Amino acid sequence: MSDTAFESKIAGIFSGMERRLGGRLAVEKAKTENLQSQDTRRVAFILTEAIEGELQPAVKQALAAYDDAINRPMLPNERWEQQLVQKIGQAVDASIKLALALDKDNHPWKPLLSAEAPKIRARLTETAEQHFVALTKVRGRRRGASTGVPDWAVWIAIFAAGLVAGFIVARLLR
C-alpha cells in the first residue's frame, strides 16, 4: 500500500468519526443542559466520555487499517506509526474544540473539559503504542519459532549451493 493510500484511508476513518461525534455531542449536550446547574464536573465527564467513546473505535479501525497496510509479516512502518499517533492527537484536539463550540457561553465545565484533552490523548496513544509493541513481539516469536536455524546460516547455505551448482555447470560446458 502506498503512503498516500494509507494516509487517505486513515483520514477517512477519522473524518467519519468526527461527523459521528458532532451528532453525539449535540445529543449529550441536550442531556446535560439540566445538569449544568447541578454539577459542572458531571457535564465535562459526560462530554469526555462521549469523545472517548467515539474515538476508541476509530483508533481500533485505524490500527486494523495499519495492519492491512503493512501486510504482515512485513516489517512495521515506523513513519506510518508516527503518522497514526499524530493523527490520534489531532483527532483529540479537534474533538475537544467541537465539544467546546457546543455553547458560546463561558461555562465552568469548559476548562475541565480542556484539561481532559492530554489525558484522552495519552490513553488513546497508549492503545496504539501497545498495538505496535505487540506487532514487534509477534514478529520476533515467528522468527524464533521457525526451524531454529539462524537466517544467516540459511543464506550462506544458499550461496554455497549456488557456487557448487555453478562449478558443476561450468565443468559440464567444457
CNS distance restraints for C-alpha pairs under 8 A (distance, minus, plus):
assign (resid   1 and name CA) (resid   5 and name CA) 6.41 0.50 0.50
assign (resid   1 and name CA) (resid   6 and name CA) 6.63 0.50 0.50
assign (resid   1 and name CA) (resid  69 and name CA) 5.48 0.50 0.50
assign (resid   1 and name CA) (resid  70 and name CA) 7.37 0.50 0.50
assign (resid   2 and name CA) (resid   6 and name CA) 6.27 0.50 0.50
assign (resid   3 and name CA) (resid   7 and name CA) 6.09 0.50 0.50
assign (resid   4 and name CA) (resid   8 and name CA) 5.99 0.50 0.50
assign (resid   5 and name CA) (resid   9 and name CA) 6.13 0.50 0.50
assign (resid   6 and name CA) (resid  10 and name CA) 6.23 0.50 0.50
assign (resid   6 and name CA) (resid  65 and name CA) 7.83 0.50 0.50
assign (resid   6 and name CA) (resid  66 and name CA) 7.63 0.50 0.50
assign (resid   6 and name CA) (resid  69 and name CA) 6.72 0.50 0.50
assign (resid   7 and name CA) (resid  11 and name CA) 6.02 0.50 0.50
assign (resid   8 and name CA) (resid  12 and name CA) 6.03 0.50 0.50
assign (resid   9 and name CA) (resid  13 and name CA) 6.36 0.50 0.50
assign (resid   9 and name CA) (resid  65 and name CA) 7.52 0.50 0.50
assign (resid  10 and name CA) (resid  14 and name CA) 6.37 0.50 0.50
assign (resid  10 and name CA) (resid  62 and name CA) 5.88 0.50 0.50
assign (resid  10 and name CA) (resid  65 and name CA) 7.42 0.50 0.50
assign (resid  10 and name CA) (resid  84 and name CA) 7.73 0.50 0.50
assign (resid  11 and name CA) (resid  15 and name CA) 5.99 0.50 0.50
assign (resid  12 and name CA) (resid  16 and name CA) 6.07 0.50 0.50
assign (resid  13 and name CA) (resid  17 and name CA) 6.33 0.50 0.50
assign (resid  13 and name CA) (resid  58 and name CA) 6.28 0.50 0.50
assign (resid  13 and name CA) (resid  61 and name CA) 7.28 0.50 0.50
assign (resid  13 and name CA) (resid  62 and name CA) 6.72 0.50 0.50
assign (resid  14 and name CA) (resid  18 and name CA) 6.17 0.50 0.50
assign (resid  14 and name CA) (resid  58 and name CA) 6.34 0.50 0.50
assign (resid  14 and name CA) (resid  91 and name CA) 6.90 0.50 0.50
assign (resid  15 and name CA) (resid  19 and name CA) 6.38 0.50 0.50
assign (resid  16 and name CA) (resid  20 and name CA) 6.36 0.50 0.50
assign (resid  17 and name CA) (resid  21 and name CA) 5.97 0.50 0.50
assign (resid  17 and name CA) (resid  54 and name CA) 6.40 0.50 0.50
assign (resid  17 and name CA) (resid  55 and name CA) 6.81 0.50 0.50
assign (resid  17 and name CA) (resid  58 and name CA) 6.27 0.50 0.50
assign (resid  18 and name CA) (resid  22 and name CA) 6.18 0.50 0.50
assign (resid  18 and name CA) (resid  91 and name CA) 7.82 0.50 0.50
assign (resid  18 and name CA) (resid  95 and name CA) 7.04 0.50 0.50
assign (resid  19 and name CA) (resid  23 and name CA) 6.82 0.50 0.50
assign (resid  20 and name CA) (resid  24 and name CA) 6.29 0.50 0.50
assign (resid  20 and name CA) (resid  54 and name CA) 7.45 0.50 0.50
assign (resid  21 and name CA) (resid  25 and name CA) 5.88 0.50 0.50
assign (resid  21 and name CA) (resid  50 and name CA) 7.60 0.50 0.50
assign (resid  21 and name CA) (resid  51 and name CA) 6.81 0.50 0.50
assign (resid  21 and name CA) (resid  54 and name CA) 6.13 0.50 0.50
assign (resid  21 and name CA) (resid  95 and name CA) 7.51 0.50 0.50
assign (resid  22 and name CA) (resid  26 and name CA) 6.41 0.50 0.50
assign (resid  22 and name CA) (resid  98 and name CA) 7.08 0.50 0.50
assign (resid  23 and name CA) (resid  27 and name CA) 6.51 0.50 0.50
assign (resid  24 and name CA) (resid  28 and name CA) 6.14 0.50 0.50
assign (resid  24 and name CA) (resid  50 and name CA) 7.03 0.50 0.50
assign (resid  25 and name CA) (resid  29 and name CA) 5.91 0.50 0.50
assign (resid  25 and name CA) (resid  47 and name CA) 6.84 0.50 0.50
assign (resid  25 and name CA) (resid  50 and name CA) 6.75 0.50 0.50
assign (resid  25 and name CA) (resid  51 and name CA) 7.80 0.50 0.50
assign (resid  25 and name CA) (resid  99 and name CA) 6.54 0.50 0.50
assign (resid  25 and name CA) (resid 102 and name CA) 7.87 0.50 0.50
assign (resid  26 and name CA) (resid  30 and name CA) 6.30 0.50 0.50
assign (resid  26 and name CA) (resid 102 and name CA) 7.26 0.50 0.50
assign (resid  27 and name CA) (resid  31 and name CA) 6.42 0.50 0.50
assign (resid  28 and name CA) (resid  32 and name CA) 6.18 0.50 0.50
assign (resid  28 and name CA) (resid  46 and name CA) 7.15 0.50 0.50
assign (resid  28 and name CA) (resid  47 and name CA) 6.77 0.50 0.50
assign (resid  28 and name CA) (resid  50 and name CA) 7.47 0.50 0.50
assign (resid  29 and name CA) (resid  33 and name CA) 6.06 0.50 0.50
assign (resid  29 and name CA) (resid  47 and name CA) 7.62 0.50 0.50
assign (resid  29 and name CA) (resid 102 and name CA) 7.48 0.50 0.50
assign (resid  31 and name CA) (resid  35 and name CA) 7.71 0.50 0.50
assign (resid  32 and name CA) (resid  36 and name CA) 6.28 0.50 0.50
assign (resid  32 and name CA) (resid  43 and name CA) 5.86 0.50 0.50
assign (resid  32 and name CA) (resid  46 and name CA) 7.80 0.50 0.50
assign (resid  33 and name CA) (resid  37 and name CA) 8.00 0.50 0.50
assign (resid  34 and name CA) (resid  38 and name CA) 7.54 0.50 0.50
assign (resid  35 and name CA) (resid  39 and name CA) 6.00 0.50 0.50
assign (resid  35 and name CA) (resid  40 and name CA) 7.38 0.50 0.50
assign (resid  35 and name CA) (resid  42 and name CA) 7.41 0.50 0.50
assign (resid  35 and name CA) (resid  43 and name CA) 6.77 0.50 0.50
assign (resid  36 and name CA) (resid  40 and name CA) 5.51 0.50 0.50
assign (resid  36 and name CA) (resid  43 and name CA) 6.52 0.50 0.50
assign (resid  39 and name CA) (resid  43 and name CA) 6.93 0.50 0.50
assign (resid  40 and name CA) (resid  44 and name CA) 6.53 0.50 0.50
assign (resid  40 and name CA) (resid 108 and name CA) 6.34 0.50 0.50
assign (resid  40 and name CA) (resid 109 and name CA) 5.08 0.50 0.50
assign (resid  41 and name CA) (resid  45 and name CA) 6.06 0.50 0.50
assign (resid  41 and name CA) (resid 109 and name CA) 6.20 0.50 0.50
assign (resid  41 and name CA) (resid 112 and name CA) 7.09 0.50 0.50
assign (resid  42 and name CA) (resid  46 and name CA) 6.10 0.50 0.50
assign (resid  43 and name CA) (resid  47 and name CA) 6.26 0.50 0.50
assign (resid  43 and name CA) (resid 109 and name CA) 6.44 0.50 0.50
assign (resid  44 and name CA) (resid  48 and name CA) 6.00 0.50 0.50
assign (resid  44 and name CA) (resid 109 and name CA) 5.34 0.50 0.50
assign (resid  44 and name CA) (resid 110 and name CA) 7.12 0.50 0.50
assign (resid  44 and name CA) (resid 112 and name CA) 6.09 0.50 0.50
assign (resid  44 and name CA) (resid 113 and name CA) 5.09 0.50 0.50
assign (resid  45 and name CA) (resid  49 and name CA) 6.04 0.50 0.50
assign (resid  45 and name CA) (resid 113 and name CA) 7.55 0.50 0.50
assign (resid  46 and name CA) (resid  50 and name CA) 6.23 0.50 0.50
assign (resid  47 and name CA) (resid  51 and name CA) 6.20 0.50 0.50
assign (resid  47 and name CA) (resid  99 and name CA) 7.09 0.50 0.50
assign (resid  47 and name CA) (resid 113 and name CA) 7.57 0.50 0.50
assign (resid  48 and name CA) (resid  52 and name CA) 6.14 0.50 0.50
assign (resid  48 and name CA) (resid 113 and name CA) 6.72 0.50 0.50
assign (resid  48 and name CA) (resid 116 and name CA) 7.23 0.50 0.50
assign (resid  49 and name CA) (resid  53 and name CA) 5.82 0.50 0.50
assign (resid  50 and name CA) (resid  54 and name CA) 6.30 0.50 0.50
assign (resid  51 and name CA) (resid  55 and name CA) 6.11 0.50 0.50
assign (resid  51 and name CA) (resid  92 and name CA) 7.89 0.50 0.50
assign (resid  51 and name CA) (resid  95 and name CA) 6.46 0.50 0.50
assign (resid  51 and name CA) (resid  96 and name CA) 7.65 0.50 0.50
assign (resid  52 and name CA) (resid  56 and name CA) 5.81 0.50 0.50
assign (resid  52 and name CA) (resid 120 and name CA) 6.92 0.50 0.50
assign (resid  53 and name CA) (resid  57 and name CA) 7.33 0.50 0.50
assign (resid  54 and name CA) (resid  58 and name CA) 6.78 0.50 0.50
assign (resid  55 and name CA) (resid  59 and name CA) 6.11 0.50 0.50
assign (resid  55 and name CA) (resid  91 and name CA) 7.79 0.50 0.50
assign (resid  55 and name CA) (resid  92 and name CA) 7.70 0.50 0.50
assign (resid  56 and name CA) (resid  60 and name CA) 6.33 0.50 0.50
assign (resid  56 and name CA) (resid 124 and name CA) 7.02 0.50 0.50
assign (resid  57 and name CA) (resid  61 and name CA) 6.04 0.50 0.50
assign (resid  58 and name CA) (resid  62 and name CA) 6.06 0.50 0.50
assign (resid  59 and name CA) (resid  63 and name CA) 6.13 0.50 0.50
assign (resid  59 and name CA) (resid  88 and name CA) 7.19 0.50 0.50
assign (resid  59 and name CA) (resid 124 and name CA) 7.33 0.50 0.50
assign (resid  59 and name CA) (resid 128 and name CA) 7.49 0.50 0.50
assign (resid  60 and name CA) (resid  64 and name CA) 6.23 0.50 0.50
assign (resid  61 and name CA) (resid  65 and name CA) 6.23 0.50 0.50
assign (resid  62 and name CA) (resid  66 and name CA) 6.17 0.50 0.50
assign (resid  62 and name CA) (resid  84 and name CA) 7.67 0.50 0.50
assign (resid  63 and name CA) (resid  67 and name CA) 6.23 0.50 0.50
assign (resid  63 and name CA) (resid 128 and name CA) 7.07 0.50 0.50
assign (resid  63 and name CA) (resid 131 and name CA) 7.65 0.50 0.50
assign (resid  64 and name CA) (resid  68 and name CA) 6.30 0.50 0.50
assign (resid  65 and name CA) (resid  69 and name CA) 6.02 0.50 0.50
assign (resid  66 and name CA) (resid  70 and name CA) 6.22 0.50 0.50
assign (resid  66 and name CA) (resid  80 and name CA) 7.74 0.50 0.50
assign (resid  67 and name CA) (resid  71 and name CA) 6.27 0.50 0.50
assign (resid  67 and name CA) (resid  72 and name CA) 6.72 0.50 0.50
assign (resid  68 and name CA) (resid  72 and name CA) 7.31 0.50 0.50
assign (resid  70 and name CA) (resid  74 and name CA) 6.03 0.50 0.50
assign (resid  70 and name CA) (resid  75 and name CA) 7.11 0.50 0.50
assign (resid  70 and name CA) (resid  76 and name CA) 6.24 0.50 0.50
assign (resid  70 and name CA) (resid  77 and name CA) 6.87 0.50 0.50
assign (resid  73 and name CA) (resid 139 and name CA) 6.83 0.50 0.50
assign (resid  76 and name CA) (resid 135 and name CA) 7.72 0.50 0.50
assign (resid  76 and name CA) (resid 136 and name CA) 7.72 0.50 0.50
assign (resid  77 and name CA) (resid  81 and name CA) 6.35 0.50 0.50
assign (resid  78 and name CA) (resid  82 and name CA) 6.26 0.50 0.50
assign (resid  79 and name CA) (resid  83 and name CA) 6.20 0.50 0.50
assign (resid  80 and name CA) (resid  84 and name CA) 6.04 0.50 0.50
assign (resid  81 and name CA) (resid  85 and name CA) 6.26 0.50 0.50
assign (resid  81 and name CA) (resid 132 and name CA) 7.69 0.50 0.50
assign (resid  82 and name CA) (resid  86 and name CA) 6.07 0.50 0.50
assign (resid  83 and name CA) (resid  87 and name CA) 5.99 0.50 0.50
assign (resid  84 and name CA) (resid  88 and name CA) 6.22 0.50 0.50
assign (resid  85 and name CA) (resid  89 and name CA) 6.47 0.50 0.50
assign (resid  85 and name CA) (resid 125 and name CA) 6.01 0.50 0.50
assign (resid  85 and name CA) (resid 128 and name CA) 7.04 0.50 0.50
assign (resid  86 and name CA) (resid  90 and name CA) 6.30 0.50 0.50
assign (resid  87 and name CA) (resid  91 and name CA) 6.05 0.50 0.50
assign (resid  88 and name CA) (resid  92 and name CA) 6.27 0.50 0.50
assign (resid  88 and name CA) (resid 121 and name CA) 7.11 0.50 0.50
assign (resid  88 and name CA) (resid 124 and name CA) 7.15 0.50 0.50
assign (resid  88 and name CA) (resid 125 and name CA) 6.85 0.50 0.50
assign (resid  89 and name CA) (resid  93 and name CA) 6.32 0.50 0.50
assign (resid  89 and name CA) (resid 121 and name CA) 5.68 0.50 0.50
assign (resid  89 and name CA) (resid 125 and name CA) 7.67 0.50 0.50
assign (resid  90 and name CA) (resid  94 and name CA) 6.10 0.50 0.50
assign (resid  91 and name CA) (resid  95 and name CA) 6.01 0.50 0.50
assign (resid  92 and name CA) (resid  96 and name CA) 6.22 0.50 0.50
assign (resid  92 and name CA) (resid 117 and name CA) 6.64 0.50 0.50
assign (resid  92 and name CA) (resid 120 and name CA) 7.12 0.50 0.50
assign (resid  92 and name CA) (resid 121 and name CA) 6.14 0.50 0.50
assign (resid  93 and name CA) (resid  97 and name CA) 6.25 0.50 0.50
assign (resid  93 and name CA) (resid 117 and name CA) 6.88 0.50 0.50
assign (resid  94 and name CA) (resid  98 and name CA) 6.12 0.50 0.50
assign (resid  95 and name CA) (resid  99 and name CA) 6.22 0.50 0.50
assign (resid  96 and name CA) (resid 100 and name CA) 6.10 0.50 0.50
assign (resid  96 and name CA) (resid 113 and name CA) 7.31 0.50 0.50
assign (resid  96 and name CA) (resid 114 and name CA) 6.78 0.50 0.50
assign (resid  96 and name CA) (resid 117 and name CA) 6.80 0.50 0.50
assign (resid  97 and name CA) (resid 101 and name CA) 6.09 0.50 0.50
assign (resid  98 and name CA) (resid 102 and name CA) 6.71 0.50 0.50
assign (resid 100 and name CA) (resid 104 and name CA) 7.95 0.50 0.50
assign (resid 100 and name CA) (resid 110 and name CA) 6.34 0.50 0.50
assign (resid 100 and name CA) (resid 113 and name CA) 7.94 0.50 0.50
assign (resid 106 and name CA) (resid 110 and name CA) 7.13 0.50 0.50
assign (resid 108 and name CA) (resid 112 and name CA) 7.31 0.50 0.50
assign (resid 109 and name CA) (resid 113 and name CA) 6.16 0.50 0.50
assign (resid 110 and name CA) (resid 114 and name CA) 6.17 0.50 0.50
assign (resid 111 and name CA) (resid 115 and name CA) 6.06 0.50 0.50
assign (resid 112 and name CA) (resid 116 and name CA) 6.52 0.50 0.50
assign (resid 113 and name CA) (resid 117 and name CA) 6.94 0.50 0.50
assign (resid 115 and name CA) (resid 119 and name CA) 7.81 0.50 0.50
assign (resid 116 and name CA) (resid 120 and name CA) 6.21 0.50 0.50
assign (resid 117 and name CA) (resid 121 and name CA) 6.10 0.50 0.50
assign (resid 118 and name CA) (resid 122 and name CA) 5.99 0.50 0.50
assign (resid 119 and name CA) (resid 123 and name CA) 6.23 0.50 0.50
assign (resid 120 and name CA) (resid 124 and name CA) 6.21 0.50 0.50
assign (resid 121 and name CA) (resid 125 and name CA) 5.88 0.50 0.50
assign (resid 122 and name CA) (resid 126 and name CA) 5.94 0.50 0.50
assign (resid 123 and name CA) (resid 127 and name CA) 6.42 0.50 0.50
assign (resid 124 and name CA) (resid 128 and name CA) 6.54 0.50 0.50
assign (resid 125 and name CA) (resid 129 and name CA) 6.11 0.50 0.50
assign (resid 126 and name CA) (resid 130 and name CA) 6.00 0.50 0.50
assign (resid 127 and name CA) (resid 131 and name CA) 6.34 0.50 0.50
assign (resid 128 and name CA) (resid 132 and name CA) 6.31 0.50 0.50
assign (resid 129 and name CA) (resid 133 and name CA) 6.18 0.50 0.50
assign (resid 130 and name CA) (resid 134 and name CA) 6.07 0.50 0.50
assign (resid 131 and name CA) (resid 135 and name CA) 6.30 0.50 0.50
assign (resid 132 and name CA) (resid 136 and name CA) 6.48 0.50 0.50
assign (resid 133 and name CA) (resid 137 and name CA) 6.32 0.50 0.50
assign (resid 134 and name CA) (resid 138 and name CA) 6.15 0.50 0.50
assign (resid 135 and name CA) (resid 139 and name CA) 6.17 0.50 0.50
assign (resid 136 and name CA) (resid 140 and name CA) 6.20 0.50 0.50
assign (resid 137 and name CA) (resid 141 and name CA) 6.21 0.50 0.50
assign (resid 138 and name CA) (resid 142 and name CA) 6.22 0.50 0.50
assign (resid 139 and name CA) (resid 143 and name CA) 6.47 0.50 0.50
assign (resid 140 and name CA) (resid 144 and name CA) 6.32 0.50 0.50
assign (resid 141 and name CA) (resid 145 and name CA) 5.87 0.50 0.50
assign (resid 142 and name CA) (resid 146 and name CA) 6.53 0.50 0.50
assign (resid 144 and name CA) (resid 148 and name CA) 6.61 0.50 0.50
assign (resid 149 and name CA) (resid 153 and name CA) 6.72 0.50 0.50
assign (resid 149 and name CA) (resid 154 and name CA) 7.12 0.50 0.50
assign (resid 150 and name CA) (resid 154 and name CA) 6.75 0.50 0.50
assign (resid 151 and name CA) (resid 155 and name CA) 6.40 0.50 0.50
assign (resid 152 and name CA) (resid 156 and name CA) 6.25 0.50 0.50
assign (resid 153 and name CA) (resid 157 and name CA) 6.17 0.50 0.50
assign (resid 154 and name CA) (resid 158 and name CA) 6.22 0.50 0.50
assign (resid 155 and name CA) (resid 159 and name CA) 6.15 0.50 0.50
assign (resid 156 and name CA) (resid 160 and name CA) 6.06 0.50 0.50
assign (resid 157 and name CA) (resid 161 and name CA) 6.06 0.50 0.50
assign (resid 158 and name CA) (resid 162 and name CA) 6.17 0.50 0.50
assign (resid 159 and name CA) (resid 163 and name CA) 6.31 0.50 0.50
assign (resid 160 and name CA) (resid 164 and name CA) 6.23 0.50 0.50
assign (resid 161 and name CA) (resid 165 and name CA) 6.09 0.50 0.50
assign (resid 162 and name CA) (resid 166 and name CA) 6.02 0.50 0.50
assign (resid 163 and name CA) (resid 167 and name CA) 6.26 0.50 0.50
assign (resid 164 and name CA) (resid 168 and name CA) 6.28 0.50 0.50
assign (resid 165 and name CA) (resid 169 and name CA) 6.19 0.50 0.50
assign (resid 166 and name CA) (resid 170 and name CA) 6.09 0.50 0.50
assign (resid 167 and name CA) (resid 171 and name CA) 6.20 0.50 0.50
assign (resid 168 and name CA) (resid 172 and name CA) 6.28 0.50 0.50
assign (resid 169 and name CA) (resid 173 and name CA) 6.24 0.50 0.50
assign (resid 170 and name CA) (resid 174 and name CA) 6.61 0.50 0.50
